[in-house]
């Protein structure tokens, strides 16, 4: 049987747009904590709130965004949210106080939540069902590629306090993501049901078990994302940019193969392997506080997440009808945002009580709990419903 084509015009343009969107996002990940502490004079305990308020905004808007793309279509919601993402990024130039920065990060998080919900739903629409795992994996390569370049580029652009140069460049890149999306040929959209808003339409129960595991493991991701730069500085591990680059390598390698394995064998082997690799990376980061340990940890951390995220997304989309994909993706991404925000705040709180090293040890334990819960809850639920 001839497999349907994956690299269509729409798939290519949306993948490139997603890369630029992620690049602009990751340029600010290692630089905003520095800007907050050195540029605005904030205490280190405030660093976690930069990530938390961003993910809180995305968390609040995702359910509504998922409902909207199911009812009103993907096109205008995606295009408007991409444009707002670029505009809010440029407005970082006006963030001269902590309060203004937090307010702006909240607005930026709203646009991020809508954009990533819309493009993650639309990509499922244009990927052939027989190649869903592979297609999600390839589309998801935009993230590790952006993560390999973004943090290093952001740190270089920031230079010695050149924050305006950083924000202007990131806004220009986000504008490029919007322009690429404008070139997509969106098919005519016809809603499956009448546009009536109810709370039940915001989430899909079928996606909840997998989303619960996503929430648990994203707690560790949020903690690492927020504090890896300060962790590397505290223990003289070298540049945090190296961690992100090696992380991106692991993420890329796993995404190249994980989707195909999922399409052929399902999640029973590949997903647990990803969760084990993720936990191993966190254990190394906690126990091996040397520059080499940072490299090894980054690789395994990326390897694990590169497997887990596309397989989780394929799982929840296999459990729902096409007209409920927006709500399903919203459910998964809501759990993702809640986990990242919780991890950022809790890690900052633990670091102030017992130190960053012990806080990272708690993140490793959380990831191991996610692995156990997957076997107890998510995998049995998925197998039971797909067999039905």
N, C-alpha and C positions, 0 to 999 in steps of 0.2 A: 504494500500500500504506500502510495506517495504521500509524504507528510506535507501539510500545508505550509506555505511560506511564513516565516516569522518576521523577516526584515522588510516590512512594508514601509511606505512613506510615513504613515502616521506613527508607527512604532519607532522609527529612527528619529523623527523630530521630537517626539515626547521623551525619548531616552536622552537626547542631547539637552533638551530643556531641563530635564530633571538633574542632569549633571551640573549645569550652570547654577541652578537653584541650590543644590547641595554645596557647591563650591562657595557661593556667597555665605551660606549658613556656617560652614566649617571654618571660614576665615576668621570668624568672630569667637569661636569656641575657646581657643587658648589665649586670645587677646583681651576679651572683655574682663576676665578676672584681674588682669594687670591694669587695665584702664580704670576699673573700679577702685582698686587699692592705691595705685600710684597716681592716677590722673585725677580721681575725685576724693582721695583720702579716706576711703571707707575701711572699716575693720574687716579682717579676713572672715569673720563669722557671717558677713553679709554676702559673701561670694555665692553661696548656695542659692540665695534668693534670686540671683540673676537668671539661673537656669529654671528655678522653681516657678517664678512668675510667668516666664515664657511658656513653660509646659502647662501651667494652670490655664492660661488663656486658650491654648490649643485644646486642652481637655474640655473646657466649657463649650467651645464652638463645634467640636467634631460631631457630636450627635445631630445637631441641627444641620451641619454641612452634609452629613450622610443622607439625611432625609431629603434635603434640597436637591442633591444630584440624582436621587432616585425619582423625584417628582418632576423637576424642571430641566433635567438634563445636565450634561457635563460642561458644555462649551463656555457659556458666559460666566458661570461660577468659577471655572478654572482661570479664564482670562482676567477677570476682575481681581481675583485674589492674587494672581501673579503680579499684576500691576501695583496693587497696594503693598505687596511684600517689598518691591523695589523702592517705592516711595518712603515707606516707614524706615527702611534701611538707610536711605539718604538723610532722613531726619535725625539720625544719630549725631549728626554734626551739631545739633542744637542741645545735646545732652550735657549741660554744664553742672548739674547737681544730681545727687543720687536719686532724689524723688522723680525728677524729669526722666532719668534713664530707666527707672523701674516702670513708670507709666508708658514710656515708649516701647519697652520690651513687652509689655502686656499687649499693646496694639499690634506689635510685630508678631507676637505669638498667635493672635487671632488669625492674621493673614496666613501664617504658616499652617495652622490647623486646617483651614479651608482648602488651601492649595494642595497639601499632601493627601487629604481625603479625596479631592476631586481627581488628581492625576493617578492615584493608586486605584481608583475605581475604573477610570477610563482605560488604563493599561490592561485590565482584565478583559474589557470589552473587545479589544483589538488583538489579543493573543489567541491563537487557535486552541481549543480546549485540549487537544491531544498533546500540546506543547506548553501547557500552562506553567508547570513547575520550572521548566527551562526558561521560558520567557520572563517570568518574574525574576529568576536569578540573574539573567542578563540585564534586564532593566535595572535591577538593584545594584549592578556594578557601578552605576553612577555615583553611589554613595562612597565606596572605598576609593575610587579614583579621585573624587573630590576631597576625601579625607587625607589622601596621600599628598595632595598639592595644597589644599586650603590652609591648614594650620601653619605650614612652613611659609607660605606666601603671606599669610596674615601677620606672622611674627616679623617677617622681613619688611613688610610695608609699614608696620607700626614703628619700626626702627627705634630711635631714641625719643619716644613720645610723639611720633607723627601720626596721631590718631585720625586726623582729618583725611590724610591720604588713604588710610585703611578704609574708612567709611565710604569715601567717594568711589574707590575701586570696587568695593563689594556691591554698592548700589548699581554701578554700571554693568557688572556681571549679571546681577538679578534682572536688569532691564533686558539683557540679551536672552535670558530664559523666557521672558514674556514675548519677545519678538519671534522667537522660534515657535512658540505655541500658537501665535497668530497665523502661522503658515500651515497648521494642521487642517486637514479636511474632515471636519466633524460630520458624522452621518446624521441624518434627520432623527430626532428623538421623539418617541411616542411613549408617554407614561403608561405603565401597566394598570395602575389603579387611579381613581380620582384623587386630586391633590387635597387630601384632608389630613391635617396635622393631629397626630395623637402621640402620646408618650410611647406607646407600644411600637411605633414606627421608627423610633430613634435607635433601638438596639435589636439584635437578633439573639434569641436564647441559644440557638445552635452554636453560636460563636463564643459563648461565655466561658466554657471550660478551657479552651485554648487561650482565650484572652486573659484568664486568671493567671496562667503560667507566664504569659508575656509580662504581666504586671510585676510578678515576683522577680523575674530575671532583669527587668529594666530598672529595678531599684539599684542593683549593683552597677548597671551601666550609667545611671544618673550620677551616682557617687564618683565613679571614675572620671566621667566627663567633666565634672565640676572641679575636681581637686587634683587631677593628675599633674597639672603644671606646678602647683604648690607642693605636691608630694615629691616630685622630682627635685625641686629646689631644696626642700628640707633635708633630703637624704643624699644630695650631691649625685644624682643619677644621670645627669646630663640634660639635654634639651627634651622637653615633652614632645616636641615635633618628631623626634625619632620614634617615640611610642606610637604616635598616630600613623607614621609612614609604614612601620612594620605591621601595625594593626591592619592597615589598608591592604598590604600584601596578603596576609592571611585571609582577609575578607574576600579579596578577589579570587584567590585560588579555590576557596570553598564554594563560592557562588558559581564558578564555572562548571562544577560537577554536581552540586547538591540538587539542583532542579531536575536534571536528567535522572538521577537516582530516584528522586521522589516520583517522577512520572512513571517509572518502570516498576518500582517496588513499594511505593507508599512510604509513610513516615516511620515505620516501626524500627528501622535500623539507622537511618541517616539522622533523624532528629535527636535521638538519645546521644549519638556520637557528638553532635554539635553542643549539646548541653554539658557533656563531659569536658569537651575542649574549653568551653567558656569557664567552667569552674576551675579547671587546671590553670588557666591564665590568671585568674584572680588569686589563687593560692600562691603561684610563683611571685606575683606582684607583692603580696603580703610578706612572704617568707624569705625571698631572695632580693634584698635591698642593695643591689649592685647594678651598674650600668648594663651588664650582660643580662641580668634578671629582667630589667625593664624591656629589653628587646625580646626576650623569650616570652614574657608575659603578654606583650603587645601582639605577638604572632598568634598565640593560642586564643587570646581574647577575640581577635578578629576572625580566626578560623571558626570559632564557635558561633559567633553572631552571624557570620556569613551563611551558616547552615540554618540556624534557628529561624531567622526572620522570614526568608522566602518560603520555607516549608510551612511555617505557621500561617502565612498569608494564603498559600495554596490550600491548606486544610480548611480554613474557614470559608473560602469561596467554593470549595467542593461541597459544602454542607447546605448551601442556600440556592434558591432560584436566581436567575440573572437579574430580575427586577428588584432583588433585595441585596445586591452587592454593595450598594452605598452604605446601607445600615450595617452590614457585616464588617466592612472595612472600617467604618466608624467605631464599631465596638472594639475591634482589635487595636486601633490607633488610640482610642481613649484609654485603654489599659496601658498602652505604651507610655503615653504622656503622664498618666497618674504615677506610674512606676518611676519614671525619670525625675519628676518633680519631688516625689517622696524621697528618693535616693539622695538627691541634692541637699535637701533640708536636713534629713536624718544624719547624713555623713558629716555635714558641718557641725551639727549638734554634738555628735559623738567625738569629733575631732577636738572640740573645745573642752570635753570632759576627760577623755582618756588618750587623746593624741591621734594623729592621722594613721599611724601604723595599725593600731588596734581597730580603728574605724574601717580600714581596708580589710582586716581580718573578718569583721562582721559582714562585709559585702561578699566575701568568699563563702561564708556560711549560708547567706541568703541564696546564693546561686545554687548551692548543693540542695537546698530545700526545694528550689524550683525543679530540679531534676527528679527528685522523689515524687513531687506532686504531679509531674507529667505522667509518670507510670501509673499513679493511683487514679487520676482524674481524666486528663486530656486524651491520652491515647485510647483507653477503653471507650470513651464517649465517641471519638471519631470513628473507630472501627465498627461500633454498634450501629451508628447512623448511616454510614456509607454502605454497609451490607444490606440494610433495609431498603 
